Amino acid sequence: MHHTGRFAAIDLPYWKTAPHVLPGVTSLGQYRWDPIPVPDGDLTWLTGMRTMTTAGDVNIQVGMATHVYLVTASMQDEYFFSADSELLVVPQQGRLRFCTELGIIDVQPQEIAILPRGLVYRVEVLEGPARGFVCENYGQKFDLPDRGPIGANCLANPRDFKTPVAAFEDRDARSRVVIKWCGQFHETWIDHSPLDVVAWHGNYCAYKYDLRTYSPVGAILFDHPDPSIFTVLTAPSGQDGTANIDFVLFRDRWLVAEHSFRPPWYHKNIMSELMGNIHGIYDAKPQGFAPGGISLHNCMLPHGPDRDAFDKATTGDLVPHKLAETMSFMFETRFPQHLTEYAAHEAPMQPEYIEVWNRLEKKFDGTPGVK
């Protein structure tokens, strides 16, 4: 047994932190994974975290990591805080309760929660098994994007963000506190619940947001806007035009643009894009990107709609069309994302994914001067 208050290193082998570049793992590619099944047995918020990618360097507070959580058991007399990062939690299945120093937040699919750097909390399963996605942000904290010409309304409105429900615990019980610090995990033991804060003030707090209150804007006549118009939250990078992380939401919406290719177009750029499907069918990949599934298109690698999406988009009538019952998101960063050993070899990667573009045909007709 360790003396109360001393830190002792522990191992959480599936939770990785940047820099984490593995010589035997190729991160250069377009990748997609089936939903990761929740295994049998007790997995808590700590033991059930599965890192998929890392980017940047936690030691200089730049970059991020992406995880899938697979949680079946509540933490009991056990608490956690990250000195490294704030966590953006995106539930996909099941319901969780975050009991924090500042009160209680319950989350379910189509909601998100933000847990600030340094905040102590315990995670309980309200309805399991629970699965979802986590964006671990080492950099500047998430904030609302500058809405510029959009002005005061639409996208994510400040009025829809909710702070924790007030609560505190006055309980003497031997309690384990786990700390994540520079990618290393330590435990210490105290003689009471640390959630004994009876009052607080300020604006550095946990919060939740219902993604169904997000009001998308888009093209209402022609052309295809950049997907950055779907930004819910952004963590700035210090370099204009790029972000440490953009959290982007693709929810149900009307498509009305004329003379336009409506799905996301073909592109490659500096941003590395990790997508997750919360529910429904994603517009650009009608097959193979299932709820709970993940895709990664790393920086400077071309990607875009598959053949089925292309055919549907180029032959259908351009009448107003409702994209219904769909909700996917993107964790997008200006830094390359490196696969973990788990993502490369244990998670259910689709080896045939790269072939979705094989059936695309040349569309040049060879006629000079035709516009």
Number of C-alpha atoms within 10 A of each C-alpha: 4 10 10 13 12 11 16 14 13 12 11 15 11 17 22 22 27 22 17 19 18 12 6 8 14 13 20 16 14 16 20 24 22 17 19 19 11 16 12 8 9 13 20 21 21 18 17 23 24 24 25 26 27 26 26 24 19 22 14 11 16 18 29 30 30 26 22 25 26 26 28 24 21 19 18 12 17 18 23 23 21 23 16 25 28 24 23 23 21 25 24 24 20 18 20 24 18 20 22 29 25 26 22 20 22 19 20 20 19 19 17 21 24 22 24 22 20 16 17 21 24 23 24 21 20 17 14 17 19 25 25 25 27 23 26 26 26 29 24 19 18 21 12 15 17 12 14 7 6 11 8 11 10 14 21 23 15 12 8 13 14 14 18 18 14 15 16 19 16 12 13 12 11 14 18 21 22 22 24 18 16 18 20 16 19 18 20 17 19 17 13 16 21 23 20 16 16 13 11 11 7 5 7 12 18 23 19 20 22 17 19 12 16 19 15 18 14 18 15 13 12 14 14 16 14 10 14 14 16 23 23 24 20 24 22 20 19 11 9 7 8 18 21 27 30 27 22 21 24 22 24 17 17 16 18 18 19 16 11 15 15 22 19 16 16 10 10 15 14 15 23 23 25 23 22 29 24 26 20 18 20 27 19 20 18 15 13 16 24 19 20 23 22 27 20 24 25 27 21 15 15 13 17 18 20 21 18 16 19 19 12 12 18 14 8 8 10 16 10 12 12 11 16 14 12 17 22 24 22 24 26 30 29 23 23 22 30 24 24 25 20 16 21 19 11 10 17 17 19 13 10 9 15 14 9 16 15 9 10 13 8 6 6 6 7 7 7 6 5 6 4
